[in-house]
Amino acid sequence: MDLTRPLFIFEMANNHMGDVGHGIRIVREFHEVARDFPQFRFSIKLQHRDATFFHPDFTGRMDLKYIKRFQETKLDREDFKRLKDSIQEHGFVSMCTPWDEPSVDLMAELGFDIIKIATCSFTDCPLLERAVKSKKPLIASTAAASLADIDAVVAFFSHRNLSFAIMHCVGEYPCAREHLELNQISFLQKRYAGIPVGFSTHEAPDMLESIPIAIGLGVALFEKHVAVPTDQYAVNAYSATPAQARRWLEVASDSYAMCGVKDRRREIFEREIIDIEPLFRGVYAAKPLKKGQQISADDLFCAMPNVPGQLVSRQLSKYIEFHALQDFEKNEPLMMGALLVKDLRARVKEICHRLRTILKSHQIALPSNVEIEISHHYGIDRFEEFGAILIHVINRVYSKILVVMLPGQAYPRHHHNEKDETYHLLHGDLAVESDGVESRLIAGDVLSIGRGSPHSFRTEGGAVIEEVATTYIHGDSVYEDSAIGSNASRKTHLKFWPDWLKD
């Protein structure tokens, strides 16, 4: 269900009082309210009961509250259609709650946009079966439903590939403040990930505190009972007048503005940079520095205050190299204009982009939050010659690593004191030299290498290798070239996030 713009449902229910003229007046007056909030979408919802909804022996029983209420406010088919047409003519999404199977058929015949399943019908299997056959989007309220019932209904809708949402609500009219149970929204969102969870409100219409809480929890689908008071028709304790609904929407609008963007990092405001910038520590020379010298961590210190144009501590990174373009005295601020800056982050980003392309092209899915290790044994500038990308999937008594190599890469000769490993080549080609014997692998081949055996490997066209091994131990790789072992910067460690592979 598309909720890129929040959808507010005005539930007319029986508040048209069986008077089509009064119902159309409700539509008009709430249209005047809705037009002032173009950032939202709006629906007016009706309810319908067929004559077969009532047992023939109880038809006309005015001593039974709900039978009396429903029969006194019933519209005939022509007036019901007039009211539905007025809803759509005023730009509202049309929605209706059918209480029986013939009413579902009428919803489809009249072209309602959405079918709403009432709380009392949430587990009404015959009604649900008829509703799903309509192929209309469905919204279902969960008040008084057990967790097992909600699981079952969500599964029922999901298996039929329907567009649907569920609503948290409490079936108390009006709902007491202490019974709102707004944390249920988060519970339902977590349990039914990917399914929209809305909030159907039954509290007194002047109680506004619930909506900013719900919006803060990520709700974009709301329902509220509405009515228009006249000399002839009163308003019940849980239905909002146009003025009350306007105030409700004003609070909603303010709440969305305060919550800001979601599903991405927010924009950084210029004012906050201005306010925070004086608090950054400046970078100073810890000793005299000579022009042309590469500056290491031992050559500097960080302290307040900073001066305009000075290198500050937040700009220091293992991915950035600084070279002095002039001599610096001890305790002198390192000014950006007097430094040559070599930013390696763009290089790391480029390698990650190439990795992403390889994984997507071979349809390799990764679990959430795995460690990615870029091995560049002779420096990142020579990564295309020597290196590989290691994706650490599992590390227990056994381990699994995906090794990705670019075309033309080689992995230097080394051995492991503890690890016993097996290579399964998934894609590409691989030439493995072990104990003086070279094996050429193609996709599908498997090769095992015992602990202590020196080995190296290379690829011509690129490779994706599944390495299954005993426990991975940091520092267990012993390289034949001692220059690699003494290079503390030969690895770049990254964290994989699930959305990295998404388009």
N, C-alpha and C positions, 0 to 999 in steps of 0.2 A: 504494500500500500504506500503510495507516494505521499510522504509528509515532509517534502522539502520546504514547504510553507506550512506553518501550523494550521490545523483545522479545528475550528470552534463550532460545536454542534449546539444549536438552540433547540431543545426538546419541547415541542408544543404539547405532546401527549394529548390529553383530553381537554386542554385549556382553551380550545376553540369553542367548548361548551355545546357542541352540536350545532353551532351557528356559523355557517360558512362565511357570512359577512364579517363576523368577529374574528374568525381565523385569518381572513385576508388582511384585516386591520393589524393583527399581530405580525404578519409577514411584512407589511409596509413599515410599521414602526421600528421593527428590528433591522430592516434594510437601512433605515436612516442611521441607525447606530453603526452597522457594519461598514458603511461606505466611508467612515472616518478612520478605518484601520485597514488600508490597502495591503499592508504587509501580511495580513492573515487571510485564510480562506474560511468560508462560513457555510454551514448547512442548517436547514430547518428540518426537524424530524417529526414525523407523524406516527401514529399507531393505528393499526387496523385489526378488527376482529370480524370474522365472517359470522353469519347467523348460526352456522353449525358449531360455533365456539361454545354456545350455551346449550345445556341439556334441555330437551323440549319440556320436561316437567318443571324446569325452573325459569323458563322464559317469562319475563314480566314480573318476577318476584321483587317487589320494591322493598321488602324487609331485609334483603341481603345487600350489604353495603356496596360491594363491587359490581354485582349484577345491576343494581340500580344505577350506579355511576356510569358504567359502560353503556348501558342501553339508553340512558337519558342524553348522552353526549354523542351518540352514533350519527355519522353522516351517511346519507345515501350515496350510491356510487357516483352519480353525477356531481354532487357537491364535493365529494372527496377528490374527484379528478380536477374540479375547478381550483380547489385549494392546492393540490400538487402542482398544477400548471402555474399558479401564481408564485409559488416558491421558485420555480425555475425561471420564470419571467423576471423576477427580481435578482437574478444572478446567484442564487443559492444552490449549493449541491443538494439534490433531493435525497432524502433518506426516510425510511419507514421501518417500524418494528411490526412484523406480522406475528400474530399470536396463534395462528393455525395454518394448516397447509393451503387451503383455498386463498388465504391472504397472501401467501408467498407467490402464488400464481398471478394474483392481481398486481403485485409489485412489479413482476416481470412484464405483464401486459401493459401497464401504465408507464413503464420506462423509468422507474426510480433508479438513481445512480448507485445507491448503497443500501444493503439490508442490514438492519441492526437486530441482533439477538438479545432479547431482554434477559435479565438475571433469572427470572422464573422459567425461562426456556433453555437455559444454558446446557442442560443435560436431557432435553426433550428430543430423543433420537428421531422420531418420525418427522418432527419439524426441521431438525438439522439436515436430515437426508434430503428433504424437499428444497431447503435453502441452498444447499451446495449444487443441486441440479440447475439452479437459476444461472450459475456462472457469474453472479454478481459479487463484487467485493463485500466482505462481511466484517462487522464489528460486533464483538460479543462481550457482555459484562459478566464479571466473575463474582459478584457479591454472593456471600453465603455458600460458594462452591468449595468443596474440599480440594486439597492439593491433587489427590488422585483423579478427581473429576476434571480439573484444569488440564492435567497431563493428558488425559484421554481425549478431551475436546481439541486441544492443540495438535495432538497427533492425528486426529480425525481430519482436521482441516489441512494439515501439512501434507498428508499422504495424497490429498486430492489436488495439490498444486494450486490452492486458492490464494488470492490476495486477501489477507485478513489481519485484524488487529484485535487485541484483547484490552479490556478496560478494568483498571482497579476501581472498585467502588465499594461502598458499604450500604447495604439495603436498609437503611434507617432514615425515616423521613420526618423532620429534618435530622441530619446526622450530627450527633454531639461532637464537640471539638476533640474530646479525649478518645473518640472512636474513629477518627479519620484514618489511622493506620497508614500514613503516607510512606513509611519504609517498605511497604509491600510493593511499591513501584520498583524499587531497586531489586527486590527479591525476584519479581517476575521478569525483569529485564535480564538478570543474570541467568535465571533458569531457562528462559526461552530466548536465547541470544538471536538477534536478527529479526525478531517479531516485534512490531511496534506495540508499546504498552501505553495506553492512554489513562485518563483520570475522569471518571464520571462523578460529578459533585452533587451531593444531596444536602449539604449543610445550608444553614440560613444564608440568604443571598447577601447580607451585609457582612458576612465573615469572609474576609479577603486574604487572610494570611496563608491559606493553603496553596494558592496558585503560584506565588513565587517559589515556594518549596518544591512543588511539582515541576516547575520549569527548571529549577536548579538540578533536579534529578534527571532531566533530559526529556520530559514529556512534551509532545507536540500535537496531542490529540485530546481535546477537552469536550465535555458534555455538561450542559446545565439546563435545568427546567426553566422555562420562561412563560410569561403571561402579561397581559395588559389589563390593568384594573379599570372598570367602568362602574357607573351607578348600578348597572344590572349584574355585572360579574365581578366577584371578589378574587383575590389572589391567595393561593395557599402559602404555607409557611416556608416552603423550600423553592418556590418559583421566583425568578428575578424579573423585575419590571425593566423596561428599556433603560431607565436612569441607572438602576443597579447593575445591569449588564454592561453599560458604558463604563462605569467605574471599575468593574471586573476586568474589562479589556484594557483599560488604562494601566491597571496594575500589571497585567500580563505584558503589555508593551514595555513598560519600565523594566520588568523582570528580564525579558529577553535582551534588552539593551545592556543591563548590568551583567548578564551571563556572557555576552559576547559570542565570539566564534567558537565552534567545536569541531573536532575531527582534524584539526590542524593547529599549528602553533600560531598564536596571535601576533599581530603587528606590534613592534616596539615603538612606543610613543616618544617623540622628540623631547618632551618635557622630562620624562623619567631619565633619559640620558643626561640631560643638563643637571638634574638633581643628584644623580648618582656619581657622575664623573669625578667630582672632587674627592670622592672616597676611595678611588682606586689608588693602590700603592704605585709610586713611581719606581722606575728601574735605574739604579746608579752603578757606577764603576766601583767594584770592590778593590781594584788595584789599577795602576796605570796600564792603559791599553794602547797598542800601536796601530797606526793606520794599516789596513789590509788584514788585520788579525781576525780570525773567526772567534766569536765570543762564546765561551762555554758557561755552564751554570756556576762554576767556581769564580768566574770573572765579574760577577755582578751580585747585587743585593737589592731587595725591594723594601721601600719605606715610604711613609707619608712625609710631606705632601708631594703631589706631582705638579709639574708645571705644564702649561699649554704646549703641545707638540712633543711631549716626552713619551718614550716607550713606557707602557704601564704593565703591571703584572699579568693582567688578563690576556695580554697579547703574546705571552710566552707560551711556547708549545714545543713538544718533541718533534713536531712536523715542520717547525720554522727555524731556519738558520739565520744568524745575524753576523755581518762582517763590518768592522769599523772602517769608515771612510775618512777618519781623521784620528789624531791622537786624543786620548781622554785621560784626564788626571783622576786620581783616586777621589771618590765621593762625588764626581761630576755626573750630572744627569745625562743619560743616553738619549739624545734627541733623534727622532725618527728621520729627520732630514740628513743626519750624519751617519746613517746606517744603510748598508746594502742588505735587503731582506730577500731570502730565498724560501718561498712557501712551498712545502712538499705536500700540502693537503690536496692540491689540485691533482697531483700525481696519484695519491691514494684513491681519490675519487674516480679517476680515470680507470684504475685497476678494478675497482668495485663495479664500475659500469660494465667492464668487459666480463667480469664474473657473472653479473646479473644476466647478460645476454646469453652466455653459455648455458646457465641453469635453465633459463626460460626456453631456449631452443631445444634442449633435450628433455623438457618437461620434468625437471627434477624439483620435487617439493621438499622444503626444509621445515623442521619443527620450529616452534617459537624460541627466540632468545638463545640461539646457538653462538658459540665463539668462532670467529673467523680470524685466521692467522695468515698474514702475508709474509712469506719467507723470502727475503732478498739478501742472500748470503754475502754478496760483494757490494751492497748498497742498492738503493732503490732505483738509481739511474741505470743499473745493469740488470734490472729485474727480468727483462725479456730474454736475457742470456741464461741467467742462473736464478732459479727460484721456483716457487709453487704457491698455490693458495690452499690452505688446510682448513677444512670446516669440521670442527669437533662436534660430533653428533651425540656420542655416548662415551662415558669414561667410568667404568666400574671395574670389576675383576676382569672384564673384557672391555674392549673399546672399539668404536667405529669412527673413522675419519674419512671424509670425502676429500680427495686430493685432485685439484684442478690445475692443469698445466696448459700454458699457451703454446701455440705453434713455435717450434724451435727452441723451447726451454730445456734446460738440463738441471738435474738435482745432484749436487756434488757428492762425492764418495764419502761414506760414513758408516758407522755401525752402532748398534744399540747393546748396552750391557745387560738390560733387563727385558726389553720388549721382544716378543716373538710375533711376527706379522705375516699376513697373507694379503696379496693384492688381487683384486678382481677388477679387470678392466671393463668398464661400462661403455665407454665411447672412445673412439680415436685409436691411436697406436702408441706403443711404448716399448722401448728397448731397455732392458734391465741387465746390468752387469753385476754379477755376484760371484765372489771368489774366483775371478778370472774367467768366468763363463758368461757369455751374453745370450739372453733369451729375448726373442722378439714376440711381443704379444699383440693380438688383435682383440677386438671387442668380444667379450665372453670368456677370454682366457683367465686362468687363475694361476698364481705363482706364490709360493711360500718362502720366506726368508727367516732363518733361525737367528736367535740372539747371538751376538758376537760376530756375525758374518758381514764383512765389508761389502757395500753395494752402492751403486749409483744408477740413475736412470735418466732417460731423455726421450723427447717426443719430436716427431717431425711435423705432424698436422694438428697437434693438441691432444689432450687426454683428460678423461674423467675417470678416476680410480676410486674404488671402494676399498679402503684398508680396514680389515678386521684383525684385531690384535689383542694381546694381553694389555693390561692397564698402561695407559699413557703416563709417563713420568717426565715431568719437566727437567730438562738437562740431561736426558738419557741418550741424546744423539751426540756421538763423538766423531768429529770431522777429521779427515785425513789432513786437510789444509788447516794448520793451527791458526791462520789468520781469520778463518771463519769463527772459530770458537772464541777468539778474543774480541770479536766485533759485537759489542753490547747492543748495537742498533740494527741487528740483522733481521728483526721481526717487528711487524706492526700488528697489534692486536685490536680487533674490532668486535662489536656486538651486533648480531643480526636481529632485526625487528621484522615481524611478520609482513608489514605493509611494504617492505623494501622490494619484493618481487611483483607487486601489483602495478598495473599500468596507471 
